[in-house]
Amino acid sequence: MNALEIEGISKKFGDFYAVKKLSFEIPQGIIYGLLGPNGAGKTTTIRMAMNIIIPDEGSIRILNQRMDEAMKERIGYLPEDRGLYPKMKVGELLLFLTEIKGLKKMKARGEIDFWLKRFDLSDWKNKKVEELSRGMQQKLQFIVTVIHKPELIILDEPFAGLDPVNTKLLKDIMLEMKQVGGTIIFSTHRMEQVEMICDNICLINKAERVLEGNLSQIKKQYGKNTVILDYEGEADFIQDFPEVEKIDDYGKFMEIRLKEQADPKTLLPKLVGKIGINKFEIREPTLNAIFIDKVGETNEKDTVSH
Amino acid sequence: MRKILSVIKREYIQIVRTKGFIIGTILGPVLMAALIGIPILAQVISVGEQETIGVVDISREVFADFEKKLDHKLKDGRRQYILKEYKPSADITALREKLRNEVLDKSLAAYIFIPKDIAEGGEAEYVSEHVTDFEELKDIHGSLNYVVIEKRLRKEGLDPQKIGQYIQPVRLTSVKATKKGEERDTGGTFIYSYVLVLILYITLFFYGAIIMRGVIEEKSSRVIEVILSSLKPFQLMVGKILGIGAVGLTQYTIWALFGIVAFKYNKSLLPGFLQGGDFSLPSIPVYIFIYFVIFFILGYFLYATLYAAVGSMVNSEKEAQQLLFPISMFLIIPMLLMIFIMRSPNSTFAVVLSMIPFFAPILMLLRVCVLLPPVVQLGGSIIILVLTIILMIWIVAKIYRVGILMYGKPPKLREIVKWIGYK
């Protein structure tokens, strides 16, 4: 069964296509990464999946049903623009937000206490949201996303602005959900996170799908012709080697993509003695490299800086 | 529906609990009473001061009688005006110069110059540093007038007392015809009409602003998308409007209870104020309150949707000002026309204006207060209002849906029209 099926959806704002003929499927029980540079159409796609924006064309099926309002109760959503009512008390806010997710008051109260305790916020139940620190508000926002035990959670840029403690907390929630058969969709433009936890990905650029499928299969397609080099010294000369296709140099760390027929093993002897080598690894390209490759040189600066 | 109820409950509790609501509910009637009461009270309490007024009587035949006639008393029984006669010297100009200086150095409050030909139509002068004390001017003018006319009559050998009886003005009282019979009305209808319309006007403005602020808050705190992941924009909008409308009705109920209690147990206090003037408070027919509630509800729905639309289009209250201008005009124009409508509530002009939905709540209520309009007009305006509200909710829901997710500069009219067309 698929958790989400998106088929040929488009959304135009004026003359501008935010999303164009986009299709992908997300099997149940996996973590799915929706990737793309800023402004690619990720948020619009997610909002359409949440029925907040209606697509101009195409169809969306969630949990094997047409998306409708009742379905919202089975989905947890963490929007990119996070926020809560600043003047409401924590307990009241959670009660309101769970009520509109369709939970009965009695059940909601129990869940609220459980989650507040788990996230160490019990003492703050009768405080106003605006009195909480930023980190605590982030935790509160996670609670809002998962408190009604959704089968599917959709997270828009979930790791943006999180401190390391909350980043770990969120990652744990995601894995926990996956363990009990839930599906997690999240958008991001940070590749390390995707590489670590995603099963499948979809890469969007300029409103259109560029790449989609299982992450390890995608990487395999690119073959093992990438070298990760951890080095010391002056390594500029490497880019003059004939077998080198492309280099992504970080100063102490370098990702070298070789031409298709080249044998990565022949590279090592050429380097020995010229630079200090801490690590020489032959592997598939990093997602970052694939991303940059696919999205194109135009967006390179933008992406690397993040 | 259950979700809308949750929204209604949240809005209601959050507003009713604010200090603003509590203070406003208590202070509202106090302010209203103060607005009406303080000027009356000031008059009742202030004792006033004795004033010394210089008089130059060139005619030499008015002063004695004038002083006798101008015997207005202060509250403590002393004479209000002490007249000091200045015998006209040869050099009138020098005398007036001297008096003017005395007025300026405050040893005189004013001086009065009575010309030689005062009885033949000559013009007297009242000279003072401030000439806007109309009560005082009325006293002086009245007394001088009386004295001079009496002089003229005596000169012709007529009896001023008899003449006074002959020219006594005819008395006319306005009596309001009602189903229950006839009722003397000495301005009461005017006052309660004015007060009720004013309350409606202020509350429409006030609650509209609360709605708008709520929508802006949801946008600026970015909670909006979390809410929309559980319900439709339409549900949120309707819930908000109903919840805050319920707050309005609560406030009215509290005020009404205040009013009833104040009226029942403080009858001695209330008429104490009002009997100062020469009118009695007429009984306000119950149907007026029913129409008041009907027009509040209809007006509220109409304006609440407009304010919600504005709130959804902007990012801050400051940005909203410009968009609010036309809405404010819709509310202010009927207030400006109030006196006119009161004078001729059934004129074609009044009828047509009160059928325009944006003016209808205030103008129809006013017409109901002054003179119950024909059923066709009342029913017609209510139907037009209801239809307009339905149309507005339909349009605004579309604007709202797009607007609440828009950040950045407020949209132009052309874009708003485009939003309405979005799927």
Interface residues (C-beta under 8 A of the other chain):
Chain A: G14 R47 M50 I52 I53 I54 D56 E69 K72 E73 I75 G76 Y77 P79 E80 D81 R82 G83 L84 Y85 P86 K87 M88 E92 F96 L97 E99 I100 K101 G102 Q141 V144
Chain B: R2 K3 S6 V7 R10 I13 Q14 E217 E218 S221 R222 V223 I224 E225 V226 I227 L228 S229 S230 L231 K232 L405 K418 Y422 K423
